[in-house]
């Protein structure tokens, strides 16, 4: 996460994998926002997305280009490319 924080990669409201920002905290913040909106008579819209198997749907070449744009290279780049080759062969 140090790399992501150093290069300011993550969305500011990202909670998972962020220091002092757990999924539980995100859920509590969402419940609080909904409760506040209810008290104010405001509508709350929620969009629920399922990212299961999302990694399988990403173009691997595009993923490598994006990772390099985020300055992820060297041994990490090699490891990721080898991992992608393995999961490609398993599918």
PyMOL Python script that loads the backbone (N, CA, C, O; Angstrom):
from pymol import cmd

cmd.read_pdbstr("""\
ATOM      1  N   UNK A   1       0.809  -1.192   0.000  1.00  0.00           N
ATOM      2  CA  UNK A   1       0.000   0.000   0.000  1.00  0.00           C
ATOM      3  C   UNK A   1       0.856   1.260   0.000  1.00  0.00           C
ATOM      4  O   UNK A   1       0.390   2.333  -0.384  1.00  0.00           O
ATOM      5  N   UNK A   2       2.084   1.131   0.424  1.00  0.00           N
ATOM      6  CA  UNK A   2       2.960   2.305   0.453  1.00  0.00           C
ATOM      7  C   UNK A   2       3.114   2.882  -0.950  1.00  0.00           C
ATOM      8  O   UNK A   2       3.122   4.100  -1.129  1.00  0.00           O
ATOM      9  N   UNK A   3       3.236   2.006  -1.939  1.00  0.00           N
ATOM     10  CA  UNK A   3       3.380   2.463  -3.322  1.00  0.00           C
ATOM     11  C   UNK A   3       2.134   3.229  -3.762  1.00  0.00           C
ATOM     12  O   UNK A   3       2.238   4.303  -4.355  1.00  0.00           O
ATOM     13  N   UNK A   4       0.956   2.676  -3.470  1.00  0.00           N
ATOM     14  CA  UNK A   4      -0.307   3.323  -3.849  1.00  0.00           C
ATOM     15  C   UNK A   4      -0.463   4.672  -3.153  1.00  0.00           C
ATOM     16  O   UNK A   4      -0.921   5.642  -3.758  1.00  0.00           O
ATOM     17  N   UNK A   5      -0.083   4.727  -1.890  1.00  0.00           N
ATOM     18  CA  UNK A   5      -0.181   5.989  -1.158  1.00  0.00           C
ATOM     19  C   UNK A   5       0.848   7.003  -1.661  1.00  0.00           C
ATOM     20  O   UNK A   5       0.537   8.185  -1.806  1.00  0.00           O
ATOM     21  N   UNK A   6       2.064   6.544  -1.926  1.00  0.00           N
ATOM     22  CA  UNK A   6       3.128   7.432  -2.394  1.00  0.00           C
ATOM     23  C   UNK A   6       2.767   8.084  -3.723  1.00  0.00           C
ATOM     24  O   UNK A   6       3.052   9.261  -3.943  1.00  0.00           O
ATOM     25  N   UNK A   7       2.134   7.307  -4.612  1.00  0.00           N
ATOM     26  CA  UNK A   7       1.805   7.803  -5.946  1.00  0.00           C
ATOM     27  C   UNK A   7       0.357   8.279  -6.058  1.00  0.00           C
ATOM     28  O   UNK A   7      -0.122   8.586  -7.149  1.00  0.00           O
ATOM     29  N   UNK A   8      -0.340   8.338  -4.905  1.00  0.00           N
ATOM     30  CA  UNK A   8      -1.714   8.847  -4.861  1.00  0.00           C
ATOM     31  C   UNK A   8      -2.611   8.143  -5.886  1.00  0.00           C
ATOM     32  O   UNK A   8      -3.323   8.794  -6.650  1.00  0.00           O
ATOM     33  N   UNK A   9      -2.567   6.814  -5.891  1.00  0.00           N
ATOM     34  CA  UNK A   9      -3.284   6.023  -6.880  1.00  0.00           C
ATOM     35  C   UNK A   9      -4.745   5.786  -6.483  1.00  0.00           C
ATOM     36  O   UNK A   9      -5.635   5.819  -7.333  1.00  0.00           O
ATOM     37  N   UNK A  10      -4.984   5.551  -5.214  1.00  0.00           N
ATOM     38  CA  UNK A  10      -6.311   5.142  -4.779  1.00  0.00           C
ATOM     39  C   UNK A  10      -7.292   6.306  -4.709  1.00  0.00           C
ATOM     40  O   UNK A  10      -6.923   7.442  -4.414  1.00  0.00           O
ATOM     41  N   UNK A  11      -8.536   5.991  -4.986  1.00  0.00           N
ATOM     42  CA  UNK A  11      -9.627   6.943  -4.878  1.00  0.00           C
ATOM     43  C   UNK A  11      -9.734   7.388  -3.422  1.00  0.00           C
ATOM     44  O   UNK A  11      -9.603   6.556  -2.524  1.00  0.00           O
ATOM     45  N   UNK A  12      -9.966   8.663  -3.163  1.00  0.00           N
ATOM     46  CA  UNK A  12      -9.979   9.167  -1.777  1.00  0.00           C
ATOM     47  C   UNK A  12     -10.973   8.460  -0.855  1.00  0.00           C
ATOM     48  O   UNK A  12     -10.749   8.400   0.354  1.00  0.00           O
ATOM     49  N   UNK A  13     -12.054   7.929  -1.398  1.00  0.00           N
ATOM     50  CA  UNK A  13     -13.033   7.238  -0.562  1.00  0.00           C
ATOM     51  C   UNK A  13     -12.798   5.729  -0.490  1.00  0.00           C
ATOM     52  O   UNK A  13     -13.609   4.999   0.080  1.00  0.00           O
ATOM     53  N   UNK A  14     -11.702   5.271  -1.061  1.00  0.00           N
ATOM     54  CA  UNK A  14     -11.346   3.852  -0.998  1.00  0.00           C
ATOM     55  C   UNK A  14     -11.146   3.444   0.451  1.00  0.00           C
ATOM     56  O   UNK A  14     -10.465   4.142   1.202  1.00  0.00           O
ATOM     57  N   UNK A  15     -11.721   2.338   0.846  1.00  0.00           N
ATOM     58  CA  UNK A  15     -11.563   1.879   2.218  1.00  0.00           C
ATOM     59  C   UNK A  15     -10.744   0.590   2.303  1.00  0.00           C
ATOM     60  O   UNK A  15      -9.818   0.510   3.110  1.00  0.00           O
ATOM     61  N   UNK A  16     -11.054  -0.383   1.516  1.00  0.00           N
ATOM     62  CA  UNK A  16     -10.356  -1.663   1.594  1.00  0.00           C
ATOM     63  C   UNK A  16      -8.880  -1.454   1.323  1.00  0.00           C
ATOM     64  O   UNK A  16      -8.517  -0.731   0.395  1.00  0.00           O
ATOM     65  N   UNK A  17      -8.039  -2.065   2.103  1.00  0.00           N
ATOM     66  CA  UNK A  17      -6.581  -2.029   1.982  1.00  0.00           C
ATOM     67  C   UNK A  17      -5.969  -0.682   2.337  1.00  0.00           C
ATOM     68  O   UNK A  17      -4.791  -0.456   2.058  1.00  0.00           O
ATOM     69  N   UNK A  18      -6.734   0.216   2.941  1.00  0.00           N
ATOM     70  CA  UNK A  18      -6.195   1.526   3.323  1.00  0.00           C
ATOM     71  C   UNK A  18      -6.036   1.603   4.836  1.00  0.00           C
ATOM     72  O   UNK A  18      -6.851   1.075   5.593  1.00  0.00           O
ATOM     73  N   UNK A  19      -4.971   2.269   5.255  1.00  0.00           N
ATOM     74  CA  UNK A  19      -4.685   2.431   6.676  1.00  0.00           C
ATOM     75  C   UNK A  19      -5.840   3.149   7.367  1.00  0.00           C
ATOM     76  O   UNK A  19      -6.260   4.222   6.934  1.00  0.00           O
ATOM     77  N   UNK A  20      -6.345   2.560   8.430  1.00  0.00           N
ATOM     78  CA  UNK A  20      -7.444   3.109   9.232  1.00  0.00           C
ATOM     79  C   UNK A  20      -8.737   3.289   8.444  1.00  0.00           C
ATOM     80  O   UNK A  20      -9.558   4.137   8.794  1.00  0.00           O
ATOM     81  N   UNK A  21      -8.928   2.507   7.392  1.00  0.00           N
ATOM     82  CA  UNK A  21     -10.160   2.568   6.604  1.00  0.00           C
ATOM     83  C   UNK A  21     -10.609   1.148   6.272  1.00  0.00           C
ATOM     84  O   UNK A  21     -10.338   0.651   5.179  1.00  0.00           O
ATOM     85  N   UNK A  22     -11.278   0.505   7.190  1.00  0.00           N
ATOM     86  CA  UNK A  22     -11.724  -0.871   6.996  1.00  0.00           C
ATOM     87  C   UNK A  22     -13.048  -0.910   6.255  1.00  0.00           C
ATOM     88  O   UNK A  22     -13.720   0.111   6.104  1.00  0.00           O
ATOM     89  N   UNK A  23     -13.411  -2.082   5.802  1.00  0.00           N
ATOM     90  CA  UNK A  23     -14.724  -2.277   5.171  1.00  0.00           C
ATOM     91  C   UNK A  23     -15.837  -2.018   6.184  1.00  0.00           C
ATOM     92  O   UNK A  23     -16.902  -1.508   5.835  1.00  0.00           O
ATOM     93  N   UNK A  24     -15.579  -2.376   7.443  1.00  0.00           N
ATOM     94  CA  UNK A  24     -16.571  -2.135   8.489  1.00  0.00           C
ATOM     95  C   UNK A  24     -16.812  -0.640   8.670  1.00  0.00           C
ATOM     96  O   UNK A  24     -17.951  -0.204   8.838  1.00  0.00           O
ATOM     97  N   UNK A  25     -15.738   0.139   8.636  1.00  0.00           N
ATOM     98  CA  UNK A  25     -15.876   1.586   8.768  1.00  0.00           C
ATOM     99  C   UNK A  25     -16.669   2.156   7.594  1.00  0.00           C
ATOM    100  O   UNK A  25     -17.502   3.044   7.771  1.00  0.00           O
ATOM    101  N   UNK A  26     -16.404   1.641   6.404  1.00  0.00           N
ATOM    102  CA  UNK A  26     -17.137   2.109   5.233  1.00  0.00           C
ATOM    103  C   UNK A  26     -18.628   1.804   5.371  1.00  0.00           C
ATOM    104  O   UNK A  26     -19.468   2.638   5.033  1.00  0.00           O
ATOM    105  N   UNK A  27     -18.952   0.627   5.862  1.00  0.00           N
ATOM    106  CA  UNK A  27     -20.350   0.255   6.066  1.00  0.00           C
ATOM    107  C   UNK A  27     -21.010   1.166   7.091  1.00  0.00           C
ATOM    108  O   UNK A  27     -22.142   1.609   6.895  1.00  0.00           O
ATOM    109  N   UNK A  28     -20.307   1.446   8.183  1.00  0.00           N
ATOM    110  CA  UNK A  28     -20.854   2.351   9.202  1.00  0.00           C
ATOM    111  C   UNK A  28     -21.074   3.763   8.644  1.00  0.00           C
ATOM    112  O   UNK A  28     -22.074   4.410   8.955  1.00  0.00           O
ATOM    113  N   UNK A  29     -20.131   4.232   7.820  1.00  0.00           N
ATOM    114  CA  UNK A  29     -20.300   5.552   7.213  1.00  0.00           C
ATOM    115  C   UNK A  29     -21.507   5.577   6.284  1.00  0.00           C
ATOM    116  O   UNK A  29     -22.241   6.563   6.235  1.00  0.00           O
ATOM    117  N   UNK A  30     -21.707   4.488   5.547  1.00  0.00           N
ATOM    118  CA  UNK A  30     -22.847   4.419   4.633  1.00  0.00           C
ATOM    119  C   UNK A  30     -24.165   4.421   5.406  1.00  0.00           C
ATOM    120  O   UNK A  30     -25.105   5.127   5.040  1.00  0.00           O
ATOM    121  N   UNK A  31     -24.228   3.632   6.471  1.00  0.00           N
ATOM    122  CA  UNK A  31     -25.437   3.592   7.301  1.00  0.00           C
ATOM    123  C   UNK A  31     -25.714   4.970   7.895  1.00  0.00           C
ATOM    124  O   UNK A  31     -26.861   5.416   7.937  1.00  0.00           O
ATOM    125  N   UNK A  32     -24.669   5.633   8.348  1.00  0.00           N
ATOM    126  CA  UNK A  32     -24.814   6.980   8.897  1.00  0.00           C
ATOM    127  C   UNK A  32     -25.339   7.956   7.834  1.00  0.00           C
ATOM    128  O   UNK A  32     -26.223   8.765   8.113  1.00  0.00           O
ATOM    129  N   UNK A  33     -24.795   7.875   6.626  1.00  0.00           N
ATOM    130  CA  UNK A  33     -25.255   8.749   5.536  1.00  0.00           C
ATOM    131  C   UNK A  33     -26.728   8.504   5.229  1.00  0.00           C
ATOM    132  O   UNK A  33     -27.491   9.452   5.043  1.00  0.00           O
ATOM    133  N   UNK A  34     -27.128   7.239   5.173  1.00  0.00           N
ATOM    134  CA  UNK A  34     -28.527   6.905   4.889  1.00  0.00           C
ATOM    135  C   UNK A  34     -29.438   7.425   5.996  1.00  0.00           C
ATOM    136  O   UNK A  34     -30.490   8.003   5.722  1.00  0.00           O
ATOM    137  N   UNK A  35     -29.031   7.217   7.250  1.00  0.00           N
ATOM    138  CA  UNK A  35     -29.839   7.687   8.384  1.00  0.00           C
ATOM    139  C   UNK A  35     -29.978   9.210   8.353  1.00  0.00           C
ATOM    140  O   UNK A  35     -31.068   9.739   8.570  1.00  0.00           O
ATOM    141  N   UNK A  36     -28.882   9.912   8.084  1.00  0.00           N
ATOM    142  CA  UNK A  36     -28.946  11.377   7.993  1.00  0.00           C
ATOM    143  C   UNK A  36     -29.878  11.820   6.870  1.00  0.00           C
ATOM    144  O   UNK A  36     -30.670  12.746   7.048  1.00  0.00           O
ATOM    145  N   UNK A  37     -29.789  11.169   5.726  1.00  0.00           N
ATOM    146  CA  UNK A  37     -30.669  11.515   4.613  1.00  0.00           C
ATOM    147  C   UNK A  37     -32.133  11.253   4.956  1.00  0.00           C
ATOM    148  O   UNK A  37     -33.010  12.035   4.588  1.00  0.00           O
ATOM    149  N   UNK A  38     -32.396  10.156   5.657  1.00  0.00           N
ATOM    150  CA  UNK A  38     -33.773   9.853   6.061  1.00  0.00           C
ATOM    151  C   UNK A  38     -34.322  10.950   6.972  1.00  0.00           C
ATOM    152  O   UNK A  38     -35.464  11.385   6.824  1.00  0.00           O
ATOM    153  N   UNK A  39     -33.491  11.386   7.914  1.00  0.00           N
ATOM    154  CA  UNK A  39     -33.930  12.448   8.831  1.00  0.00           C
ATOM    155  C   UNK A  39     -34.204  13.754   8.092  1.00  0.00           C
ATOM    156  O   UNK A  39     -35.075  14.526   8.494  1.00  0.00           O
ATOM    157  N   UNK A  40     -33.470  13.999   7.021  1.00  0.00           N
ATOM    158  CA  UNK A  40     -33.646  15.220   6.243  1.00  0.00           C
ATOM    159  C   UNK A  40     -34.687  15.051   5.127  1.00  0.00           C
ATOM    160  O   UNK A  40     -34.974  15.991   4.386  1.00  0.00           O
ATOM    161  N   UNK A  41     -35.241  13.850   5.020  1.00  0.00           N
ATOM    162  CA  UNK A  41     -36.236  13.586   3.979  1.00  0.00           C
ATOM    163  C   UNK A  41     -35.634  13.499   2.582  1.00  0.00           C
ATOM    164  O   UNK A  41     -36.318  13.729   1.585  1.00  0.00           O
ATOM    165  N   UNK A  42     -34.349  13.164   2.520  1.00  0.00           N
ATOM    166  CA  UNK A  42     -33.662  13.079   1.234  1.00  0.00           C
ATOM    167  C   UNK A  42     -33.629  11.645   0.725  1.00  0.00           C
ATOM    168  O   UNK A  42     -33.643  10.692   1.504  1.00  0.00           O
ATOM    169  N   UNK A  43     -33.587  11.514  -0.564  1.00  0.00           N
ATOM    170  CA  UNK A  43     -33.489  10.206  -1.206  1.00  0.00           C
ATOM    171  C   UNK A  43     -32.042   9.733  -1.173  1.00  0.00           C
ATOM    172  O   UNK A  43     -31.122  10.540  -1.309  1.00  0.00           O
ATOM    173  N   UNK A  44     -31.836   8.442  -0.995  1.00  0.00           N
ATOM    174  CA  UNK A  44     -30.508   7.845  -1.070  1.00  0.00           C
ATOM    175  C   UNK A  44     -30.530   6.788  -2.150  1.00  0.00           C
ATOM    176  O   UNK A  44     -31.326   5.852  -2.081  1.00  0.00           O
ATOM    177  N   UNK A  45     -29.678   6.917  -3.139  1.00  0.00           N
ATOM    178  CA  UNK A  45     -29.551   5.926  -4.201  1.00  0.00           C
ATOM    179  C   UNK A  45     -28.318   5.072  -3.918  1.00  0.00           C
ATOM    180  O   UNK A  45     -27.266   5.590  -3.542  1.00  0.00           O
ATOM    181  N   UNK A  46     -28.455   3.781  -4.102  1.00  0.00           N
ATOM    182  CA  UNK A  46     -27.348   2.855  -3.872  1.00  0.00           C
ATOM    183  C   UNK A  46     -27.196   1.980  -5.106  1.00  0.00           C
ATOM    184  O   UNK A  46     -28.166   1.402  -5.596  1.00  0.00           O
ATOM    185  N   UNK A  47     -25.998   1.892  -5.588  1.00  0.00           N
ATOM    186  CA  UNK A  47     -25.685   1.019  -6.717  1.00  0.00           C
ATOM    187  C   UNK A  47     -24.787  -0.094  -6.183  1.00  0.00           C
ATOM    188  O   UNK A  47     -23.703   0.170  -5.662  1.00  0.00           O
ATOM    189  N   UNK A  48     -25.235  -1.319  -6.313  1.00  0.00           N
ATOM    190  CA  UNK A  48     -24.480  -2.465  -5.810  1.00  0.00           C
ATOM    191  C   UNK A  48     -23.882  -3.198  -7.003  1.00  0.00           C
ATOM    192  O   UNK A  48     -24.599  -3.596  -7.921  1.00  0.00           O
ATOM    193  N   UNK A  49     -22.573  -3.370  -6.982  1.00  0.00           N
ATOM    194  CA  UNK A  49     -21.869  -4.036  -8.071  1.00  0.00           C
ATOM    195  C   UNK A  49     -21.234  -5.322  -7.576  1.00  0.00           C
ATOM    196  O   UNK A  49     -20.756  -5.387  -6.444  1.00  0.00           O
ATOM    197  N   UNK A  50     -21.227  -6.320  -8.400  1.00  0.00           N
ATOM    198  CA  UNK A  50     -20.597  -7.595  -8.069  1.00  0.00           C
ATOM    199  C   UNK A  50     -19.360  -7.739  -8.936  1.00  0.00           C
ATOM    200  O   UNK A  50     -19.455  -7.889 -10.154  1.00  0.00           O
ATOM    201  N   UNK A  51     -18.200  -7.693  -8.300  1.00  0.00           N
ATOM    202  CA  UNK A  51     -16.954  -7.797  -9.043  1.00  0.00           C
ATOM    203  C   UNK A  51     -16.356  -9.204  -8.986  1.00  0.00           C
ATOM    204  O   UNK A  51     -15.160  -9.376  -9.219  1.00  0.00           O
ATOM    205  N   UNK A  52     -17.169 -10.200  -8.683  1.00  0.00           N
ATOM    206  CA  UNK A  52     -16.634 -11.558  -8.648  1.00  0.00           C
ATOM    207  C   UNK A  52     -16.117 -11.916 -10.029  1.00  0.00           C
ATOM    208  O   UNK A  52     -16.770 -11.654 -11.039  1.00  0.00           O
ATOM    209  N   UNK A  53     -14.977 -12.499 -10.059  1.00  0.00           N
ATOM    210  CA  UNK A  53     -14.292 -12.899 -11.283  1.00  0.00           C
ATOM    211  C   UNK A  53     -13.930 -11.710 -12.172  1.00  0.00           C
ATOM    212  O   UNK A  53     -13.630 -11.890 -13.352  1.00  0.00           O
ATOM    213  N   UNK A  54     -13.957 -10.512 -11.620  1.00  0.00           N
ATOM    214  CA  UNK A  54     -13.622  -9.324 -12.411  1.00  0.00           C
ATOM    215  C   UNK A  54     -12.203  -9.409 -12.959  1.00  0.00           C
ATOM    216  O   UNK A  54     -11.924  -8.954 -14.068  1.00  0.00           O
ATOM    217  N   UNK A  55     -11.315  -9.997 -12.171  1.00  0.00           N
ATOM    218  CA  UNK A  55      -9.923 -10.092 -12.603  1.00  0.00           C
ATOM    219  C   UNK A  55      -9.813 -10.922 -13.870  1.00  0.00           C
ATOM    220  O   UNK A  55      -8.949 -10.665 -14.708  1.00  0.00           O
ATOM    221  N   UNK A  56     -10.696 -11.934 -14.019  1.00  0.00           N
ATOM    222  CA  UNK A  56     -10.681 -12.783 -15.204  1.00  0.00           C
ATOM    223  C   UNK A  56     -11.162 -12.029 -16.441  1.00  0.00           C
ATOM    224  O   UNK A  56     -10.861 -12.431 -17.565  1.00  0.00           O
ATOM    225  N   UNK A  57     -11.896 -10.956 -16.247  1.00  0.00           N
ATOM    226  CA  UNK A  57     -12.485 -10.234 -17.365  1.00  0.00           C
ATOM    227  C   UNK A  57     -11.613  -9.070 -17.855  1.00  0.00           C
ATOM    228  O   UNK A  57     -11.913  -8.460 -18.881  1.00  0.00           O
ATOM    229  N   UNK A  58     -10.555  -8.767 -17.137  1.00  0.00           N
ATOM    230  CA  UNK A  58      -9.660  -7.679 -17.514  1.00  0.00           C
ATOM    231  C   UNK A  58      -8.698  -8.179 -18.581  1.00  0.00           C
ATOM    232  O   UNK A  58      -8.121  -9.260 -18.456  1.00  0.00           O
ATOM    233  N   UNK A  59      -8.529  -7.372 -19.647  1.00  0.00           N
ATOM    234  CA  UNK A  59      -7.536  -7.725 -20.652  1.00  0.00           C
ATOM    235  C   UNK A  59      -6.149  -7.662 -20.032  1.00  0.00           C
ATOM    236  O   UNK A  59      -5.734  -6.616 -19.531  1.00  0.00           O
ATOM    237  N   UNK A  60      -5.437  -8.771 -20.063  1.00  0.00           N
ATOM    238  CA  UNK A  60      -4.155  -8.842 -19.368  1.00  0.00           C
ATOM    239  C   UNK A  60      -3.142  -7.863 -19.946  1.00  0.00           C
ATOM    240  O   UNK A  60      -2.371  -7.269 -19.193  1.00  0.00           O
ATOM    241  N   UNK A  61      -3.125  -7.683 -21.251  1.00  0.00           N
ATOM    242  CA  UNK A  61      -2.182  -6.729 -21.848  1.00  0.00           C
ATOM    243  C   UNK A  61      -2.505  -5.310 -21.387  1.00  0.00           C
ATOM    244  O   UNK A  61      -1.605  -4.525 -21.086  1.00  0.00           O
ATOM    245  N   UNK A  62      -3.795  -4.991 -21.334  1.00  0.00           N
ATOM    246  CA  UNK A  62      -4.201  -3.665 -20.867  1.00  0.00           C
ATOM    247  C   UNK A  62      -3.837  -3.471 -19.401  1.00  0.00           C
ATOM    248  O   UNK A  62      -3.436  -2.381 -18.993  1.00  0.00           O
ATOM    249  N   UNK A  63      -3.979  -4.532 -18.613  1.00  0.00           N
ATOM    250  CA  UNK A  63      -3.637  -4.460 -17.202  1.00  0.00           C
ATOM    251  C   UNK A  63      -2.145  -4.152 -17.020  1.00  0.00           C
ATOM    252  O   UNK A  63      -1.779  -3.319 -16.192  1.00  0.00           O
ATOM    253  N   UNK A  64      -1.302  -4.816 -17.784  1.00  0.00           N
ATOM    254  CA  UNK A  64       0.144  -4.588 -17.693  1.00  0.00           C
ATOM    255  C   UNK A  64       0.477  -3.146 -18.068  1.00  0.00           C
ATOM    256  O   UNK A  64       1.290  -2.508 -17.400  1.00  0.00           O
ATOM    257  N   UNK A  65      -0.141  -2.628 -19.126  1.00  0.00           N
ATOM    258  CA  UNK A  65       0.090  -1.235 -19.528  1.00  0.00           C
ATOM    259  C   UNK A  65      -0.310  -0.288 -18.400  1.00  0.00           C
ATOM    260  O   UNK A  65       0.416   0.656 -18.089  1.00  0.00           O
ATOM    261  N   UNK A  66      -1.463  -0.544 -17.792  1.00  0.00           N
ATOM    262  CA  UNK A  66      -1.957   0.311 -16.704  1.00  0.00           C
ATOM    263  C   UNK A  66      -1.016   0.247 -15.504  1.00  0.00           C
ATOM    264  O   UNK A  66      -0.725   1.273 -14.888  1.00  0.00           O
ATOM    265  N   UNK A  67      -0.539  -0.952 -15.167  1.00  0.00           N
ATOM    266  CA  UNK A  67       0.372  -1.091 -14.031  1.00  0.00           C
ATOM    267  C   UNK A  67       1.678  -0.337 -14.282  1.00  0.00           C
ATOM    268  O   UNK A  67       2.228   0.283 -13.372  1.00  0.00           O
ATOM    269  N   UNK A  68       2.156  -0.393 -15.487  1.00  0.00           N
ATOM    270  CA  UNK A  68       3.390   0.338 -15.813  1.00  0.00           C
ATOM    271  C   UNK A  68       3.157   1.844 -15.734  1.00  0.00           C
ATOM    272  O   UNK A  68       4.050   2.599 -15.347  1.00  0.00           O
ATOM    273  N   UNK A  69       1.956   2.274 -16.102  1.00  0.00           N
ATOM    274  CA  UNK A  69       1.620   3.699 -15.987  1.00  0.00           C
ATOM    275  C   UNK A  69       1.696   4.127 -14.526  1.00  0.00           C
ATOM    276  O   UNK A  69       2.053   5.266 -14.224  1.00  0.00           O
ATOM    277  N   UNK A  70       1.354   3.195 -13.606  1.00  0.00           N
ATOM    278  CA  UNK A  70       1.432   3.468 -12.172  1.00  0.00           C
ATOM    279  C   UNK A  70       2.827   3.179 -11.605  1.00  0.00           C
ATOM    280  O   UNK A  70       3.004   3.098 -10.390  1.00  0.00           O
ATOM    281  N   UNK A  71       3.803   3.027 -12.484  1.00  0.00           N
ATOM    282  CA  UNK A  71       5.206   2.808 -12.116  1.00  0.00           C
ATOM    283  C   UNK A  71       5.389   1.497 -11.338  1.00  0.00           C
ATOM    284  O   UNK A  71       6.156   1.432 -10.378  1.00  0.00           O
ATOM    285  N   UNK A  72       4.683   0.479 -11.764  1.00  0.00           N
ATOM    286  CA  UNK A  72       4.884  -0.856 -11.192  1.00  0.00           C
ATOM    287  C   UNK A  72       5.672  -1.633 -12.234  1.00  0.00           C
ATOM    288  O   UNK A  72       5.148  -2.005 -13.284  1.00  0.00           O
ATOM    289  N   UNK A  73       6.942  -1.870 -11.924  1.00  0.00           N
ATOM    290  CA  UNK A  73       7.825  -2.497 -12.897  1.00  0.00           C
ATOM    291  C   UNK A  73       8.814  -3.426 -12.205  1.00  0.00           C
ATOM    292  O   UNK A  73       8.645  -3.756 -11.031  1.00  0.00           O
ATOM    293  N   UNK A  74       9.809  -3.832 -12.905  1.00  0.00           N
ATOM    294  CA  UNK A  74      10.854  -4.683 -12.333  1.00  0.00           C
ATOM    295  C   UNK A  74      10.345  -6.040 -11.911  1.00  0.00           C
ATOM    296  O   UNK A  74       9.572  -6.679 -12.626  1.00  0.00           O
ATOM    297  N   UNK A  75      10.785  -6.480 -10.737  1.00  0.00           N
ATOM    298  CA  UNK A  75      10.427  -7.815 -10.233  1.00  0.00           C
ATOM    299  C   UNK A  75       8.915  -7.944 -10.028  1.00  0.00           C
ATOM    300  O   UNK A  75       8.347  -9.012 -10.255  1.00  0.00           O
ATOM    301  N   UNK A  76       8.270  -6.869  -9.605  1.00  0.00           N
ATOM    302  CA  UNK A  76       6.823  -6.909  -9.393  1.00  0.00           C
ATOM    303  C   UNK A  76       6.110  -7.119 -10.717  1.00  0.00           C
ATOM    304  O   UNK A  76       5.179  -7.920 -10.804  1.00  0.00           O
ATOM    305  N   UNK A  77       6.538  -6.412 -11.740  1.00  0.00           N
ATOM    306  CA  UNK A  77       5.958  -6.569 -13.079  1.00  0.00           C
ATOM    307  C   UNK A  77       6.141  -8.004 -13.574  1.00  0.00           C
ATOM    308  O   UNK A  77       5.206  -8.604 -14.104  1.00  0.00           O
ATOM    309  N   UNK A  78       7.319  -8.540 -13.404  1.00  0.00           N
ATOM    310  CA  UNK A  78       7.595  -9.919 -13.822  1.00  0.00           C
ATOM    311  C   UNK A  78       6.699 -10.901 -13.074  1.00  0.00           C
ATOM    312  O   UNK A  78       6.137 -11.816 -13.676  1.00  0.00           O
ATOM    313  N   UNK A  79       6.564 -10.713 -11.762  1.00  0.00           N
ATOM    314  CA  UNK A  79       5.729 -11.598 -10.960  1.00  0.00           C
ATOM    315  C   UNK A  79       4.278 -11.554 -11.457  1.00  0.00           C
ATOM    316  O   UNK A  79       3.645 -12.598 -11.615  1.00  0.00           O
ATOM    317  N   UNK A  80       3.760 -10.362 -11.700  1.00  0.00           N
ATOM    318  CA  UNK A  80       2.373 -10.224 -12.147  1.00  0.00           C
ATOM    319  C   UNK A  80       2.188 -10.872 -13.513  1.00  0.00           C
ATOM    320  O   UNK A  80       1.197 -11.566 -13.738  1.00  0.00           O
ATOM    321  N   UNK A  81       3.126 -10.654 -14.420  1.00  0.00           N
ATOM    322  CA  UNK A  81       3.011 -11.271 -15.744  1.00  0.00           C
ATOM    323  C   UNK A  81       3.037 -12.793 -15.652  1.00  0.00           C
ATOM    324  O   UNK A  81       2.274 -13.465 -16.346  1.00  0.00           O
ATOM    325  N   UNK A  82       3.907 -13.347 -14.800  1.00  0.00           N
ATOM    326  CA  UNK A  82       3.943 -14.798 -14.617  1.00  0.00           C
ATOM    327  C   UNK A  82       2.639 -15.306 -14.012  1.00  0.00           C
ATOM    328  O   UNK A  82       2.139 -16.357 -14.412  1.00  0.00           O
ATOM    329  N   UNK A  83       2.087 -14.567 -13.053  1.00  0.00           N
ATOM    330  CA  UNK A  83       0.805 -14.932 -12.445  1.00  0.00           C
ATOM    331  C   UNK A  83      -0.294 -14.940 -13.506  1.00  0.00           C
ATOM    332  O   UNK A  83      -1.107 -15.863 -13.550  1.00  0.00           O
ATOM    333  N   UNK A  84      -0.321 -13.925 -14.354  1.00  0.00           N
ATOM    334  CA  UNK A  84      -1.343 -13.848 -15.400  1.00  0.00           C
ATOM    335  C   UNK A  84      -1.225 -15.006 -16.378  1.00  0.00           C
ATOM    336  O   UNK A  84      -2.236 -15.530 -16.847  1.00  0.00           O
ATOM    337  N   UNK A  85      -0.003 -15.405 -16.686  1.00  0.00           N
ATOM    338  CA  UNK A  85       0.197 -16.556 -17.575  1.00  0.00           C
ATOM    339  C   UNK A  85      -0.354 -17.826 -16.937  1.00  0.00           C
ATOM    340  O   UNK A  85      -0.977 -18.647 -17.611  1.00  0.00           O
ATOM    341  N   UNK A  86      -0.123 -17.984 -15.636  1.00  0.00           N
ATOM    342  CA  UNK A  86      -0.609 -19.176 -14.924  1.00  0.00           C
ATOM    343  C   UNK A  86      -2.128 -19.220 -14.924  1.00  0.00           C
ATOM    344  O   UNK A  86      -2.712 -20.252 -15.253  1.00  0.00           O
ATOM    345  N   UNK A  87      -2.785 -18.116 -14.560  1.00  0.00           N
ATOM    346  CA  UNK A  87      -4.257 -18.159 -14.487  1.00  0.00           C
ATOM    347  C   UNK A  87      -4.852 -18.272 -15.887  1.00  0.00           C
ATOM    348  O   UNK A  87      -5.939 -18.826 -16.051  1.00  0.00           O
ATOM    349  N   UNK A  88      -4.149 -17.751 -16.908  1.00  0.00           N
ATOM    350  CA  UNK A  88      -4.635 -17.893 -18.289  1.00  0.00           C
ATOM    351  C   UNK A  88      -4.605 -19.365 -18.697  1.00  0.00           C
ATOM    352  O   UNK A  88      -5.524 -19.856 -19.353  1.00  0.00           O
ATOM    353  N   UNK A  89      -3.543 -20.060 -18.305  1.00  0.00           N
ATOM    354  CA  UNK A  89      -3.424 -21.492 -18.648  1.00  0.00           C
ATOM    355  C   UNK A  89      -4.409 -22.355 -17.880  1.00  0.00           C
ATOM    356  O   UNK A  89      -4.781 -23.429 -18.353  1.00  0.00           O
ATOM    357  N   UNK A  90      -4.843 -21.907 -16.699  1.00  0.00           N
ATOM    358  CA  UNK A  90      -5.802 -22.677 -15.906  1.00  0.00           C
ATOM    359  C   UNK A  90      -7.221 -22.548 -16.435  1.00  0.00           C
ATOM    360  O   UNK A  90      -8.049 -23.428 -16.202  1.00  0.00           O
ATOM    361  N   UNK A  91      -7.511 -21.468 -17.141  1.00  0.00           N
ATOM    362  CA  UNK A  91      -8.895 -21.252 -17.589  1.00  0.00           C
ATOM    363  C   UNK A  91      -9.188 -21.904 -18.919  1.00  0.00           C
ATOM    364  O   UNK A  91     -10.309 -21.807 -19.420  1.00  0.00           O
TER     365      UNK A  91
END
""", "prot")
cmd.dss("prot")
cmd.show_as("cartoon", "prot")
cmd.util.cbc("prot")
cmd.orient("prot")
